[in-house]
Amino acid sequence: MKLTDQSEIGYVYQSQDFLIRLNGLPTVQINDLVENESGGIGWVNTLMEDYVEVLMLNEGQIIPGQLFKKLPYKLGVSAGKFLLGRAINPLGVPIDGRGLLTKTKDVTVVNLEQTAPGIESRQFITKQFETGITIIDSLLPLGKGQRELVLGDAHSGKTSFLVDLIVNQRGKNTVCIYASIGKPIASVRDLIDVLKANQALSYTVVIAASSTEPAPLIFLTPKTALALAEYFQKQGLDVLVILDDLGIHAKVHREISLLGGRAPGRESYPGDIFYQHARLMERAGNFRSEFGGASITAIPVMELNLTDFASFIPTNLMAMTDGHLLFRSNLYNLGQRPAIDLSQSVTRVGRQTQDRISNLISLRIRQILSQAEELQTISRFSAELPPQTQLVLKQKKMIDEILKQASLTFIPKHIQSILLGLVFTSFIKEKDEEYFTKEKSSLIKMISNSPQMQGIVQAQMTSDNQFIQHLEQAIPSIINQPGGNNP
């Protein structure tokens, strides 16, 4: 580090792990960067009357009296399409072993700390965010620009679900940003390998700070993700941002705050933890054309013990998002994929983006599942059940089988509606849930290749009954056609 007469410097007077306090630096501001002689980079986090508090972003020995110089730029990251297909740390340094970033002329440096766009830049969410996953698109739909929390216990299939979200955006002109916050480096490598194997890395940016990195670097990971999301959104591209996981982020922020002497609040978290996360979530949305158009859809993730469902951070995140998907390991162990607890999951925005038939079929499916839940208790105490009760319980089992979906599979939205609509036709009279288990893939193929089914989907239906009647008439000819499946 070379000093000039114009260099503004400060001296370390106290050092605690990654947090240091400096004297000097009279004109320094929040989010300025400082550097010492050995290349250690620090981020100005707090300004006090007598000192400046700095968080170190890389490791190195810091001793009292050491000199730091103010750098001429603030905390930021270089943004551009050259990032697609790469894995970087929160400062924009590549970590995928593929060499330096090949920057082009359109490089833009974006600050990590930005105010969320105001209400004047936003518009009503009207387009559905298609995931290709039946239980999501049909029963828990997401809108482009929505913020949907994913939470659940360990080993409940959350990561494979998140990978499916990214892989199923192939060909949809969507940029995916995956922020791995304090996860083991091995899990980041596995994620990159899966995305590469499924041709999903070319439209994805992976931002990772592993569990071995300094806490301040982990803390910046979601900020980098949202800063890059805003850059791509302003280029007119829809963006999916996955923040995995904000529970770890909250613990890192608690560690930083306690080390800095902040007063602890509930569960020892600092008083501004809600502000930190809400400020991130506010940056997602659907934006007007004069503000770049397109959307940022945010999927924050949190792993928790479901006995602590009402603890501080999960309830905070539920309050600042537009719904949540609750994953349960017991459902996963029973073979339900994805292992989403439908009765405990909510979407508050996505339903307004569904087409009319999908919405009506979804409502009808939910009614069947609700009725079956009540009737299952009665059925345990009765040897003979009325035909209507038997039908509802049978439909419920069939719906459960239709909603099961293997990882890395994509089912178009119109086929999802047809499959769920079949539950209400006479087609299922002589069949059971095992039929859908064994023949669902063949059925999907036949429906996809049928011009008659395409016509039903494209027709302007006014009610779910009309849709089901058309299915009733069309399905026999498809099943009985040459090469059809008529078990």
C-alpha angles and dihedrals in degrees: 000000000000120000124210131189088263095053115116111216141185135191129227112244098165134022130187116173106293094350120085134175121217135198117214127022093122098186099036118132137200112285094021115136126232130192135199130211094268094054097262110155121210133186120219105235106163137023117207129179094256105024148017120242115218130187115211115229096195135035126263141118114284119191132179113273094031114141125237128190125210112241120223095241138058132237105296147127134229111251131197143113088279086080093066110108093017136108117220139170120244091273093055097257112143114244101175097089093243097116131249122341114267099231121198133200092272094069113142125186110219124194115238094218109064134152114248114255113265129247092265090068096053136082138192115288105244107150123081119233101228115214100171088232112121100213090051103041094042107032106016103027122187125215125217103262095026125133111221122179118219112201138158145118127296120287094020097122100259095136095050088049091053091049089052090053090056098040092049091058091071110131095009098104090244126139114217122205118191116193113196105198115198095330124145112275090236091063090052091052091049090051092051091049092052093048091048093049090053096046091247100117095079092073097033134089116200116204114188140174108177127217090261094058123098113278095243091057091051089048091056095052099092091042090057090047093054093043090055091043090056090050094054092042090056087054088061097257125132110237133205114200120192116191108195109208127000092171088067089044090055091051091050091050089050090052092051093046096048091048088051092053098250115159110258120232133185112356086358092287116140119258094248097056092104090050092050094053097037090053089057094047093048090064091068120083148101112288137206120250093250088060095050098282119229124084146261113223112195124204109185114189132206130179114208144156104261090223085069093051093133097047123128106268098041092051090047091053092046089053094054099042134071096242141321141243113219116208121198126197092211090061090047091052089051090058100258110145119218091026096217119153098225095193092055099040125092139192116187102179109027097072091068089060096056122103115249098258094047089050094050094045089048091053091049093049091051091052091053092049091048093049092046091052090058095041095050090069092052093046091063091064099042129074094198124037128198114258092248091054091048090051094051092049091047092050090050092055091048092049090051090054093047091051092054109097130175119235118268094025125122124206115188116237096246092053090051090056092048093049092050091043091056089067088072097048131086087249089090096048095101096030135081136204091276088067091065091043092056103029106032095102091049090047092051090051093051093048091048092053096045117101088194091060091047088055092052091052094047094046117100102248119190099198142018089243090059090049092050092048090055090050090049090057097041105043099069093057091050095047093045097044119111107285090016123133115247108164 
